[in-house]
């Protein structure tokens, strides 16, 4: 498979099925959550499906399948119309500043690509490391969020394998976080599966109206006179990428151990798993005990605000919650100590803390530069095992796997997925430098947990 490459067959732009109302064409202004992410690359997530069994496959037409995907995508964009729009910038001279916003009045559409590859589902799932070929199942790998002035906000690539189909989405990280993207995918799947019964209504309409901090203007200025002052294109690192499955039993035991060690019941399953990963990756890096190590969790602020945002809110209302420890302390204490520190970090990021951080950004706007965020001692956790990825079906049954592209990754990046078998199981995608990946394979604490069924 090493010489296999993806072949582009066709591409087009898909627009919303219905014309937008005058109200829907009004500018959508970004919040501080989103404007800080102008340099973040597009988020890339997708699902791998098996083609129908041979007996059924005689009735499967890729042409019909693509037509149905495109039509249902168009209908979906009537509801998720920001995904079909482009960015716009208004410059202000005194003082020099930019206002960057989403312009639904300029809606060229979502890019839709059809490609083929001479590879099988087993070629993707069987290798120990995720094959580099998977990165070719996604578009816009070099794009940063700011590029949506000219590039699509969302690009869908459908790659036909010998015995499977991969549907991959590359979405602008200022327009959608993981919650927004998987809500979109669920709606697209819902409309696709409705066939000719779609009547214009969906079970979970997205909330487009912007969240605004009380007392502040919804239009945010960033204090720059030229984009070169804040644009930063960070080169992707070379790393190994591997999936590890944590069974429901393994997670239950981790959670029980962590809570027992701290004489509490407050530590969640996710916090226990992340604590294990933080400890084991730090050990694999062989860092000096006096060094500081950090664990960064990407946390949705929706339910933490008062009043809370709707879970159907479309945007990127996330913050990084960072927990610090010396390597010595992290290694000397048990799993529960690390997990409880993560728990405290998440719990303390409440309504007051979120609004204080937003207000601080408004007073002094900061655009993240990925080159400045790089840290050889950090473990960064993104996505969530709570996303209903496997509920997104497109007439092919339940996906056999979820995968991601190459963007926003590097040494120490962890991406969380629900386990395909359901229950409380989780799949964890770990990115590490080759020497660290080799070390973690020999980590007794890590490997013994994976063996629990």
Secondary structure, DSSP 8 states (H G I E B T S, - for coil): -TT---EEEEEEEE--SS---TTTTS-EE--HHHHTTTT-B-EEEEEEEE---HHHHTT--HHHHHHHHHHHHHHHHHHSGGGG-EEEEEEETTTTEEEEEEETTS---EEEEEEE-S--HHHHHSSSS--GGGGGGSS-TT-BGGGGGTS-SEEEEEEE-SSEEEEEEEE-TTT--HHHHHHHHHHHHHHHHHGGG--S--SS--B-S----TTS-SS--B--SSGGGT---------EEEEEEE-HHHHHHHHHHHHHHTT-S---HHHHHHHHHHHHHHHHTT--TTSEEEEEEEEE-GGGSSS---TTB-S--EEEEEEEEEHHHHHHS-HHHHHHHHHHHHHTS-HHHHHHHHHHHHHS-----HHHH--TTEEEEEE-TTS-GGG--SSS-S-SEEEE-STT--TTEEEEEE-TT-TT-EEEEEEE-HHHHHHHTT-HHHHHHHT--
